[in-house]
Amino acid sequence: MTPLVDVSEHAQPLSARLLSPALPAVAVFLAYVPTIISLAKGPWQTEQEGHGPLIIAASLWLVWHERSMLRRVRIAPAPFLGWLALLSGLILLVLSRIQDVLTTEALSMIPVAIGIVLLLAGWPALRALAFPIGLLLFAVPAPDWMIDGLTVPLKVFISDAVTQLLYTLGYPVAQNGVMIMIGSYQLLVKDACSGLNSIFALSAIGLFYVYTFRRNSKLRAALLLAGIIPITILANFLRVLGLVLTAYYGGVGLVDGILHDVTGIALFAVALVLLFLLDGILALGEKMGRIWRPEFPAAKAR
């Protein structure tokens, strides 16, 4: 007898196996169109959360970038946990939309995405997509209690550091909380100058960079991630220092308006340059370590 050709679902291409079940996933995606519109009209227009669309684009690009690996993934759907995650996310979506809580409404995308992947492909695919899905957390607007709890200490710290440096250099400067008095001018360190928005955005970019280009070097990746917060604080320190000196020499009118916004963009550029500079220093350290690594002669056989 002629042997039958195996045409089971596991022998079919991944795209063919997922085409039919993917239709409900498209329907679920359409349910988030109002959420995306609300984010675009609200948080994504602010300096603090403006990186949200870039995070979603980066996450989608990572999925596309890993497409060759996804084609080799063994399809083993996990229906129970998949439905559990999907329904939990949808319930959170409905409750958040009813209560008009945009943060948890956007957060519900994470369990929904996890549920869809488990239903369509199972745990092997979820492990392959874990980072792109996790990166979406940076697209979720931070709750107000978190912003308030982190912004004030950062503003006070940067105000202290700037005042101490200028006082050491001989400038007529004093400080009261987040108010810096220099010469005849008073400057209030605003929330945008705390660096919290830069920490969120730079953390997302740093994770993306490390995962895409440096994940094979564990130590180097860990040191890069550890350097993100200090680099961001340093960049914001330089921003506030520059604004205070601008007010002292050119008047407080120069600080308000477009200059403040330009320094915000420049701050992020400086932080990125410092991150890449740190990566270059770590690369040089790895190279020097290989050059100067002692080599011991092999023991002679007796």
Secondary structure as a PSIPRED ss2 file (coil, helix, strand):
# PSIPRED VFORMAT (PSIPRED V4.0)

   1 M C   1.000  0.000  0.000
   2 T C   1.000  0.000  0.000
   3 P C   1.000  0.000  0.000
   4 L C   1.000  0.000  0.000
   5 V C   1.000  0.000  0.000
   6 D C   1.000  0.000  0.000
   7 V C   1.000  0.000  0.000
   8 S C   1.000  0.000  0.000
   9 E H   0.000  1.000  0.000
  10 H H   0.000  1.000  0.000
  11 A H   0.000  1.000  0.000
  12 Q C   1.000  0.000  0.000
  13 P C   1.000  0.000  0.000
  14 L H   0.000  1.000  0.000
  15 S H   0.000  1.000  0.000
  16 A H   0.000  1.000  0.000
  17 R H   0.000  1.000  0.000
  18 L H   0.000  1.000  0.000
  19 L H   0.000  1.000  0.000
  20 S C   1.000  0.000  0.000
  21 P C   1.000  0.000  0.000
  22 A H   0.000  1.000  0.000
  23 L H   0.000  1.000  0.000
  24 P H   0.000  1.000  0.000
  25 A H   0.000  1.000  0.000
  26 V H   0.000  1.000  0.000
  27 A H   0.000  1.000  0.000
  28 V H   0.000  1.000  0.000
  29 F H   0.000  1.000  0.000
  30 L H   0.000  1.000  0.000
  31 A H   0.000  1.000  0.000
  32 Y C   1.000  0.000  0.000
  33 V H   0.000  1.000  0.000
  34 P H   0.000  1.000  0.000
  35 T H   0.000  1.000  0.000
  36 I H   0.000  1.000  0.000
  37 I H   0.000  1.000  0.000
  38 S H   0.000  1.000  0.000
  39 L H   0.000  1.000  0.000
  40 A H   0.000  1.000  0.000
  41 K H   0.000  1.000  0.000
  42 G C   1.000  0.000  0.000
  43 P H   0.000  1.000  0.000
  44 W H   0.000  1.000  0.000
  45 Q H   0.000  1.000  0.000
  46 T C   1.000  0.000  0.000
  47 E C   1.000  0.000  0.000
  48 Q C   1.000  0.000  0.000
  49 E C   1.000  0.000  0.000
  50 G C   1.000  0.000  0.000
  51 H C   1.000  0.000  0.000
  52 G H   0.000  1.000  0.000
  53 P H   0.000  1.000  0.000
  54 L H   0.000  1.000  0.000
  55 I H   0.000  1.000  0.000
  56 I H   0.000  1.000  0.000
  57 A H   0.000  1.000  0.000
  58 A H   0.000  1.000  0.000
  59 S H   0.000  1.000  0.000
  60 L H   0.000  1.000  0.000
  61 W H   0.000  1.000  0.000
  62 L H   0.000  1.000  0.000
  63 V H   0.000  1.000  0.000
  64 W H   0.000  1.000  0.000
  65 H H   0.000  1.000  0.000
  66 E C   1.000  0.000  0.000
  67 R H   0.000  1.000  0.000
  68 S H   0.000  1.000  0.000
  69 M H   0.000  1.000  0.000
  70 L H   0.000  1.000  0.000
  71 R H   0.000  1.000  0.000
  72 R C   1.000  0.000  0.000
  73 V C   1.000  0.000  0.000
  74 R C   1.000  0.000  0.000
  75 I C   1.000  0.000  0.000
  76 A E   0.000  0.000  1.000
  77 P C   1.000  0.000  0.000
  78 A C   1.000  0.000  0.000
  79 P H   0.000  1.000  0.000
  80 F H   0.000  1.000  0.000
  81 L H   0.000  1.000  0.000
  82 G H   0.000  1.000  0.000
  83 W H   0.000  1.000  0.000
  84 L H   0.000  1.000  0.000
  85 A H   0.000  1.000  0.000
  86 L H   0.000  1.000  0.000
  87 L H   0.000  1.000  0.000
  88 S H   0.000  1.000  0.000
  89 G H   0.000  1.000  0.000
  90 L H   0.000  1.000  0.000
  91 I H   0.000  1.000  0.000
  92 L H   0.000  1.000  0.000
  93 L H   0.000  1.000  0.000
  94 V H   0.000  1.000  0.000
  95 L H   0.000  1.000  0.000
  96 S H   0.000  1.000  0.000
  97 R H   0.000  1.000  0.000
  98 I H   0.000  1.000  0.000
  99 Q H   0.000  1.000  0.000
 100 D C   1.000  0.000  0.000
 101 V C   1.000  0.000  0.000
 102 L H   0.000  1.000  0.000
 103 T H   0.000  1.000  0.000
 104 T H   0.000  1.000  0.000
 105 E H   0.000  1.000  0.000
 106 A H   0.000  1.000  0.000
 107 L H   0.000  1.000  0.000
 108 S C   1.000  0.000  0.000
 109 M H   0.000  1.000  0.000
 110 I H   0.000  1.000  0.000
 111 P H   0.000  1.000  0.000
 112 V H   0.000  1.000  0.000
 113 A H   0.000  1.000  0.000
 114 I H   0.000  1.000  0.000
 115 G H   0.000  1.000  0.000
 116 I H   0.000  1.000  0.000
 117 V H   0.000  1.000  0.000
 118 L H   0.000  1.000  0.000
 119 L H   0.000  1.000  0.000
 120 L H   0.000  1.000  0.000
 121 A C   1.000  0.000  0.000
 122 G E   0.000  0.000  1.000
 123 W H   0.000  1.000  0.000
 124 P H   0.000  1.000  0.000
 125 A H   0.000  1.000  0.000
 126 L H   0.000  1.000  0.000
 127 R H   0.000  1.000  0.000
 128 A H   0.000  1.000  0.000
 129 L H   0.000  1.000  0.000
 130 A H   0.000  1.000  0.000
 131 F H   0.000  1.000  0.000
 132 P H   0.000  1.000  0.000
 133 I H   0.000  1.000  0.000
 134 G H   0.000  1.000  0.000
 135 L H   0.000  1.000  0.000
 136 L H   0.000  1.000  0.000
 137 L H   0.000  1.000  0.000
 138 F H   0.000  1.000  0.000
 139 A H   0.000  1.000  0.000
 140 V C   1.000  0.000  0.000
 141 P C   1.000  0.000  0.000
 142 A C   1.000  0.000  0.000
 143 P C   1.000  0.000  0.000
 144 D H   0.000  1.000  0.000
 145 W H   0.000  1.000  0.000
 146 M H   0.000  1.000  0.000
 147 I H   0.000  1.000  0.000
 148 D H   0.000  1.000  0.000
 149 G H   0.000  1.000  0.000
 150 L H   0.000  1.000  0.000
 151 T H   0.000  1.000  0.000
 152 V H   0.000  1.000  0.000
 153 P H   0.000  1.000  0.000
 154 L H   0.000  1.000  0.000
 155 K H   0.000  1.000  0.000
 156 V H   0.000  1.000  0.000
 157 F H   0.000  1.000  0.000
 158 I H   0.000  1.000  0.000
 159 S H   0.000  1.000  0.000
 160 D H   0.000  1.000  0.000
 161 A H   0.000  1.000  0.000
 162 V H   0.000  1.000  0.000
 163 T H   0.000  1.000  0.000
 164 Q H   0.000  1.000  0.000
 165 L H   0.000  1.000  0.000
 166 L H   0.000  1.000  0.000
 167 Y H   0.000  1.000  0.000
 168 T H   0.000  1.000  0.000
 169 L C   1.000  0.000  0.000
 170 G C   1.000  0.000  0.000
 171 Y C   1.000  0.000  0.000
 172 P C   1.000  0.000  0.000
 173 V E   0.000  0.000  1.000
 174 A E   0.000  0.000  1.000
 175 Q E   0.000  0.000  1.000
 176 N E   0.000  0.000  1.000
 177 G C   1.000  0.000  0.000
 178 V C   1.000  0.000  0.000
 179 M E   0.000  0.000  1.000
 180 I E   0.000  0.000  1.000
 181 M E   0.000  0.000  1.000
 182 I E   0.000  0.000  1.000
 183 G C   1.000  0.000  0.000
 184 S C   1.000  0.000  0.000
 185 Y E   0.000  0.000  1.000
 186 Q E   0.000  0.000  1.000
 187 L E   0.000  0.000  1.000
 188 L E   0.000  0.000  1.000
 189 V C   1.000  0.000  0.000
 190 K C   1.000  0.000  0.000
 191 D H   0.000  1.000  0.000
 192 A H   0.000  1.000  0.000
 193 C H   0.000  1.000  0.000
 194 S H   0.000  1.000  0.000
 195 G C   1.000  0.000  0.000
 196 L H   0.000  1.000  0.000
 197 N H   0.000  1.000  0.000
 198 S H   0.000  1.000  0.000
 199 I H   0.000  1.000  0.000
 200 F H   0.000  1.000  0.000
 201 A H   0.000  1.000  0.000
 202 L H   0.000  1.000  0.000
 203 S H   0.000  1.000  0.000
 204 A H   0.000  1.000  0.000
 205 I H   0.000  1.000  0.000
 206 G H   0.000  1.000  0.000
 207 L H   0.000  1.000  0.000
 208 F H   0.000  1.000  0.000
 209 Y H   0.000  1.000  0.000
 210 V H   0.000  1.000  0.000
 211 Y H   0.000  1.000  0.000
 212 T H   0.000  1.000  0.000
 213 F H   0.000  1.000  0.000
 214 R C   1.000  0.000  0.000
 215 R C   1.000  0.000  0.000
 216 N C   1.000  0.000  0.000
 217 S C   1.000  0.000  0.000
 218 K H   0.000  1.000  0.000
 219 L H   0.000  1.000  0.000
 220 R H   0.000  1.000  0.000
 221 A H   0.000  1.000  0.000
 222 A H   0.000  1.000  0.000
 223 L H   0.000  1.000  0.000
 224 L H   0.000  1.000  0.000
 225 L H   0.000  1.000  0.000
 226 A H   0.000  1.000  0.000
 227 G C   1.000  0.000  0.000
 228 I H   0.000  1.000  0.000
 229 I H   0.000  1.000  0.000
 230 P H   0.000  1.000  0.000
 231 I H   0.000  1.000  0.000
 232 T H   0.000  1.000  0.000
 233 I H   0.000  1.000  0.000
 234 L H   0.000  1.000  0.000
 235 A H   0.000  1.000  0.000
 236 N H   0.000  1.000  0.000
 237 F H   0.000  1.000  0.000
 238 L H   0.000  1.000  0.000
 239 R H   0.000  1.000  0.000
 240 V H   0.000  1.000  0.000
 241 L H   0.000  1.000  0.000
 242 G H   0.000  1.000  0.000
 243 L H   0.000  1.000  0.000
 244 V H   0.000  1.000  0.000
 245 L H   0.000  1.000  0.000
 246 T H   0.000  1.000  0.000
 247 A H   0.000  1.000  0.000
 248 Y H   0.000  1.000  0.000
 249 Y H   0.000  1.000  0.000
 250 G H   0.000  1.000  0.000
 251 G C   1.000  0.000  0.000
 252 V H   0.000  1.000  0.000
 253 G H   0.000  1.000  0.000
 254 L H   0.000  1.000  0.000
 255 V C   1.000  0.000  0.000
 256 D C   1.000  0.000  0.000
 257 G C   1.000  0.000  0.000
 258 I H   0.000  1.000  0.000
 259 L H   0.000  1.000  0.000
 260 H H   0.000  1.000  0.000
 261 D H   0.000  1.000  0.000
 262 V H   0.000  1.000  0.000
 263 T H   0.000  1.000  0.000
 264 G H   0.000  1.000  0.000
 265 I H   0.000  1.000  0.000
 266 A H   0.000  1.000  0.000
 267 L H   0.000  1.000  0.000
 268 F H   0.000  1.000  0.000
 269 A H   0.000  1.000  0.000
 270 V H   0.000  1.000  0.000
 271 A H   0.000  1.000  0.000
 272 L H   0.000  1.000  0.000
 273 V H   0.000  1.000  0.000
 274 L H   0.000  1.000  0.000
 275 L H   0.000  1.000  0.000
 276 F H   0.000  1.000  0.000
 277 L H   0.000  1.000  0.000
 278 L H   0.000  1.000  0.000
 279 D H   0.000  1.000  0.000
 280 G H   0.000  1.000  0.000
 281 I H   0.000  1.000  0.000
 282 L H   0.000  1.000  0.000
 283 A H   0.000  1.000  0.000
 284 L H   0.000  1.000  0.000
 285 G H   0.000  1.000  0.000
 286 E H   0.000  1.000  0.000
 287 K H   0.000  1.000  0.000
 288 M H   0.000  1.000  0.000
 289 G H   0.000  1.000  0.000
 290 R H   0.000  1.000  0.000
 291 I H   0.000  1.000  0.000
 292 W H   0.000  1.000  0.000
 293 R C   1.000  0.000  0.000
 294 P C   1.000  0.000  0.000
 295 E C   1.000  0.000  0.000
 296 F C   1.000  0.000  0.000
 297 P C   1.000  0.000  0.000
 298 A C   1.000  0.000  0.000
 299 A C   1.000  0.000  0.000
 300 K C   1.000  0.000  0.000
 301 A C   1.000  0.000  0.000
 302 R C   1.000  0.000  0.000
